[in-house]
Amino acid sequence: MKSVVWKWFLNFEKEEEWLNTMSAKGFALIDYFFCRYLFQDSAPGEYIYRIELLEHPPTHPESQQYLNFMSENGSECISSWIRWVYFRKRSESGPFDIYSDIDSRIAHYRRVGTLLLCIAVAEFCIGSSLLGVIINDTLFRTPSVIYPANLIVLCVLWGLGAVLLLTWNAMRKKTKKLKQEKRVWE
């Protein structure tokens, strides 16, 4: 039986953890599209899931080469959305880790952090331009009917931007910690 779950994550590690928890309960992810997870019944714990943000879109030759490499090593790319890819591997074949070394893990955290920072900056810029509209309406005109809606949208944009900045900071700290760990091993 198939079931759909709508859920939103900012942290890919928490999303990965949730997918593996769902797998342990007997739900195998078979498709993903922006907050929509499609599951199918399976044996509990049959799959281990990993998520990765690729450097290029999945259709790019470098990404295709990487996806083929992952497939040859027993993992399956079950879905992709923009540059995010969802992998799974049968748990009976042992542990499943995408990264072979600290450098590749650092590179992944940097990609994710850069994406989060870019979106956060865009949220603040859009919010700031909306603030300009609100101030202009307040000072030079009678506020229109959409004035309250503009205030709500401004709060949502800046709130989301703040949450994205906090998530970016967490990625930055993890990158810093991995760099320190790398120095210890060198």
N, C-alpha and C positions, 0 to 999 in steps of 0.2 A: 504494500500500500504506500502511496506517495502522500507527503504532507508538506505544507508550505509554512515557513516561519518568517515573520518580518522582524528584523532586529538591526540595530545600528551600532557600529563599533568605531571608535577613533583609534584604538590601540590594537594593532594586528596580533600582538601576542595574546591578548585577552580573547580575541576572536578565535585564534588557533586553539586556545585552551577550551573554549566553549564547544568548538567543533569536535574536539577529541572527547569531551564529556558526552556530547550527543552520540558519538560513535559507541562509547561504552554503554549507552542505554539502548543501542540497537538501531540507531538512525544513521544511515550513510548519506552524506552530502552527494548529490548528483548534479546540481546546477546552482549557480549564483548569479544574481543581477541586482545591483544597487539595493542593498538591505533585504533582498528576498532570497531566502535559502530554500531550496527544494531538496527534501530528504526522501529516502526510500528505506523501507524496513530491511534490516540486515542482521547478521549474527552480532551480538554485543561485542564491542571491541575489535571488530573485524579489520578496521582501517585506522591508520594514523594519518593525521592531516597536518600539512604545513602550508604557509602562505608566504608569497614573496612578491616584492615590487621589482619588476624588471627594469633594466636601464632603458630599454626601447619597447615599443608596442610588440605584442606577441607575433605579429605578422612580419616583423623586421627579420632579416636573415640571421643576425647574431642571436636573436631571441629564439628563432626556429632551431638553430643549432643547439642552443642550451636546452630547449624543451626535448629535443631528440636525445640528447645526452641523458637527461633525467629519465626519459622513457626506457632507454637501454639499461639503466641501473635499477629498474623495477618500480619506478614511481609512475603515476598516471596524472596528467594534467586534466582535471575534470571540468575546470571552468576558468575563464579569464574575464576580467572587467577592466577596461582601459589598459593599464600596465600591471595590474594585480593578477597573479595566477594562483590557483588553488590546486595543490598537489595532494594525492593520497597514495598510500602504500599499504599493502597487506601487513598487518601486525605480526603475522606468523613468520615473516621474513626478517624480523629483528628490528632494532631501533632505526628511526628515520630522522636524519638530520640533513638539512640542505647545505649547510656550510661546512667546508672541509678544514677551514682555518680561521684564525681570528681576523685576518685582513678582509676576507669576504663578508664576515659578519659586520665588521665596522663599515664596509662599503654599503651594505644593505641599510644599516641604521642611518647612515648619511643620506641615502636616497629618500628614505621615508621622512627623515627630518626636514630635508629640503622641500619636499612636497608639502608637508604640514606648514612650514614657514611661509611658503609662497601663497598658499590658500589663506592663511591668517592675515598676511599683509593685504591681500585682495579684499578680505572682509572689512578690514579697518579702512581701506581707501574708499570702498563703496559706501560704508557707513559715514565716513567724513564728508563725502559729497552730498549724501542725504542730509547730514547735519547742516550743510550750507543751505540747502533748500528750506529746511525747517527754520533756520535763523532768518533767511530772506522773507519767508511768509510771516514770521512773527514781527519783524521790524518794519517791513515796507508794505505789507498787505494785510487784509483780514484773513486769518488762518482759514483754510478751506476745510471742507468736510473730511478730507483725507488726512488732515493734520494728526489726529490720534493714531491713524494707521502708520503714518510715517514715523512717529515716535516709537511705536511697537517694533517696526522693522529695524529701526536704528538700534534698539536695545538687543534684538535678536542677532543682528550682524556683529555688533561689538561683543556680545556674550559669546557667540560662536568663535569669534576671533580670539578671545581670551582663552577659551578652552583649547583651541588649536595651539596657541602659544605654550600653554602648560604641557600639552602632549609633546610638542616639539622639544621643550626643555627636558622632558624625561628621556627622549631619544638622544639628545645631546649628552646628558649625563651617562647614559649607557655606553655611548661611543667613547667618552672620556675614560670610563672604567675599563672598557676593553683595551684601550691604548695603554693604560697603566699595567694591565694584566700581561699585555704583549711584552712590555719592557721587562717585566719580571722574568719572563721565559727566555728572553734574549741574552 
